[in-house]
Amino acid sequence: MIAEEAFRNEQVNDLKERRPNIVTTQLRSLTVEGFLDVVLESMNATYLVRSGRVVIVPVRYAARATGSELVSDGDDRVSLAAPLVSMDIGRMPLDDAAAAIAKRHDLTVVIAPQVLENRPAPFVVSATLVNVPADKAIELLAAQLDLEVVRTGTVYFVTTRTHAAGIYKQRIERERQKVELEQLQLRRKEEKAASEVQKQLTEVQKELNKQEREWGRRKLELEMLEVDIAKARKAADKSRETP
């Protein structure tokens, strides 16, 4: 089913005539969900599950309907930051549930060794997920066992809250160091610029002092010349007065 009105609201009126921009090799060994993700992504569309039916909708519409984040692909194209998960998980071990979501949506989910080695009892989760962003879906499952999900790039890492806190602390420390380094580089750049300006000002002041000394010398020469002229005039006047 196609949500035609939603596409019209996005100024898309030719979806039925569009053809997927994919190659055949991309479709091999794909699940149904993966097939839909690949095909619809090439058409700047996605799908929602409504009353057990698959409804094809614009990406922006899906983002608004599910509270998902968008990422820009360039050329005015956007995609969901995480695929939408729709599945029924009935009392399943967390690692199996995470593996099922990962396989269905071509994701990478890693469960920390310390979680698997010290499994809380029971180590099972259950949920009915409908159009839930993958990161939120995995977080909801992990929260049932008091675990936390740390996302690193495209990897969803499930670990203990203590371990997650340590990872976040390390990230914050790296960001702090990065900011401090950027500030240091900026200060050095500003200091260098200020030094260059001061150097230029010093050179200008030297030139002004040189010109001032030159003007003083010329003024003195002019004054001496005026004195000599005055003496010459006085001598000429005196010679004319002599009989």
C-alpha positions in Angstrom: 0.0 0.0 0.0 1.3 3.5 -0.9 0.4 6.5 1.1 -0.2 8.6 -1.9 -1.5 11.7 -0.1 1.7 11.7 2.0 3.8 11.7 -1.1 1.7 14.5 -2.7 2.3 16.6 0.4 6.0 16.1 -0.2 5.6 17.2 -3.9 6.1 13.7 -5.2 3.5 12.7 -7.7 5.3 10.1 -9.8 6.3 7.4 -7.3 4.4 4.7 -9.1 6.4 5.4 -12.3 9.8 5.5 -10.6 12.2 2.6 -10.8 14.6 1.6 -8.1 18.2 2.7 -8.6 19.9 -0.5 -7.6 21.8 -3.4 -9.1 20.7 -7.1 -8.9 23.7 -8.1 -6.7 22.4 -5.8 -4.0 19.3 -8.0 -3.5 21.0 -11.3 -2.9 20.5 -13.0 0.5 18.3 -10.1 1.7 15.4 -10.5 4.1 12.1 -9.0 3.1 12.8 -6.1 5.4 16.3 -5.7 3.9 14.8 -5.9 0.4 12.3 -3.1 1.2 15.0 -1.0 2.8 17.3 -1.2 -0.2 14.7 -0.7 -2.8 12.8 2.1 -1.1 15.9 3.9 0.0 16.9 4.3 -3.7 13.5 6.0 -4.2 13.9 8.3 -1.2 11.0 6.4 0.5 10.6 3.9 3.4 7.8 1.9 4.9 5.7 1.7 8.1 3.7 -1.2 9.5 0.1 -0.2 10.0 -2.5 -2.7 11.2 -0.4 -5.6 9.9 0.1 -4.0 6.5 3.2 -2.5 4.9 2.6 1.2 4.0 5.1 2.9 1.7 5.7 6.5 2.8 8.1 9.4 2.3 11.2 9.3 4.5 10.3 12.7 6.2 6.8 11.5 6.9 8.2 8.3 8.6 10.6 10.4 10.6 7.7 12.6 11.9 5.5 9.7 12.6 8.1 7.7 14.6 10.2 10.5 16.1 13.2 9.3 14.2 16.2 11.4 13.4 17.2 12.2 9.8 20.6 12.2 8.1 21.4 14.0 4.9 22.7 12.0 1.9 23.3 15.1 -0.2 21.4 16.3 -3.2 18.4 17.1 -1.0 18.1 13.4 -0.1 17.6 12.2 3.4 17.3 8.9 5.2 16.4 7.6 8.6 19.3 7.6 11.0 18.3 4.0 12.0 15.9 1.5 10.4 12.5 1.0 11.9 11.9 -2.3 13.7 8.6 -4.0 13.7 8.6 -7.5 15.3 7.1 -9.5 18.1 9.7 -10.7 20.6 8.2 -13.1 23.1 10.4 -14.1 26.1 13.6 -14.5 24.2 17.2 -14.4 25.4 18.6 -10.9 24.9 21.4 -12.1 22.6 19.0 -14.0 20.4 16.6 -11.0 20.3 19.4 -8.7 19.4 20.7 -11.1 16.8 17.2 -11.4 15.3 16.9 -7.6 14.9 20.5 -7.4 13.5 19.8 -10.0 10.9 16.5 -8.7 9.9 17.8 -5.1 9.4 21.4 -5.7 8.5 22.7 -4.2 11.7 25.8 -4.8 13.9 24.9 -5.5 17.5 27.6 -6.5 19.9 27.0 -7.7 23.5 29.8 -7.1 25.9 31.6 -10.2 27.2 31.0 -9.2 30.8 27.3 -9.3 30.1 27.4 -12.7 28.6 29.7 -14.1 31.3 27.5 -12.8 34.1 24.1 -13.2 32.7 21.3 -12.0 35.1 18.7 -14.6 35.6 16.4 -14.8 33.7 18.3 -13.4 30.7 15.1 -13.0 28.6 13.3 -10.0 27.2 9.9 -9.5 25.5 8.4 -6.7 23.5 6.1 -6.0 20.7 7.8 -3.4 18.5 6.0 -1.5 15.8 7.9 1.2 13.8 10.5 1.7 16.5 13.9 3.1 15.5 16.5 0.3 15.8 18.6 2.1 18.5 15.5 2.7 20.6 14.4 -0.9 20.1 17.7 -2.3 21.3 17.7 0.2 24.2 14.2 -1.0 25.3 15.3 -4.6 25.3 18.6 -3.8 27.1 16.8 -1.7 29.7 14.7 -4.8 30.8 17.9 -6.3 32.1 19.3 -3.0 33.5 21.8 -2.8 30.6 22.6 0.1 28.4 23.4 0.6 24.7 26.3 2.6 23.5 26.3 3.5 19.8 29.7 3.8 18.1 29.2 4.7 14.4 27.0 2.0 13.1 27.6 -0.5 15.9 25.2 -1.0 18.8 27.2 -2.1 21.9 25.2 -3.6 24.7 26.9 -3.5 28.1 26.5 -2.9 31.8 25.6 0.6 33.0 28.9 0.9 34.8 30.8 0.0 31.7 28.7 2.4 29.6 29.4 5.1 32.1 33.1 4.5 31.7 32.8 4.7 27.9 30.8 7.9 28.1 33.4 9.3 30.5 36.2 8.5 28.1 34.3 10.1 25.3 33.7 13.2 27.3 37.4 13.3 28.3 38.5 12.9 24.6 36.1 15.7 23.6 37.4 17.9 26.5 41.0 17.3 25.3 40.0 18.0 21.7 38.4 21.3 22.7 41.4 22.2 24.8 43.7 21.4 21.9 41.6 23.5 19.5 41.6 26.4 22.0 45.4 26.1 22.4 45.8 26.1 18.6 43.5 29.1 18.4 45.4 31.0 21.1 48.7 30.3 19.3 47.3 31.4 16.1 46.0 34.6 17.7 49.3 35.2 19.4 51.2 34.7 16.1 48.8 37.1 14.4 49.2 39.6 17.2 53.0 39.2 17.0 52.9 39.9 13.3 50.8 43.0 13.8 53.2 44.2 16.6 56.1 43.6 14.2 54.4 45.6 11.5 53.6 48.4 13.9 57.2 48.5 15.1 58.4 48.8 11.5 55.9 51.6 10.8 57.0 53.4 14.0 60.7 53.1 12.9 59.8 54.5 9.5 57.9 57.4 11.2 60.8 58.1 13.5 63.2 58.1 10.5 61.0 60.5 8.6 60.6 62.7 11.7 64.4 62.9 12.1 64.7 63.7 8.4 62.1 66.4 8.7 64.0 67.8 11.7 67.3 67.9 9.8 65.7 69.6 6.8 64.0 72.1 9.1 67.3 72.9 10.7 68.9 73.3 7.3 66.1 75.6 6.3 66.5 77.7 9.4 70.2 78.0 8.8 69.6 79.0 5.2 67.2 81.6 6.3 69.8 83.0 8.7 72.4 83.1 6.0 69.9 84.9 3.7 69.1 87.4 6.4 72.9 88.0 6.9 73.4 88.4 3.2 70.6 90.9 2.9 71.9 92.8 5.8 75.4 93.0 4.3 73.9 94.1 1.0 71.9 96.8 2.6 74.9 98.1 4.5 77.1 98.2 1.4 74.5 100.3 -0.4 74.4 102.7 2.6 78.2 103.3 2.4 79.2 106.3 0.2 
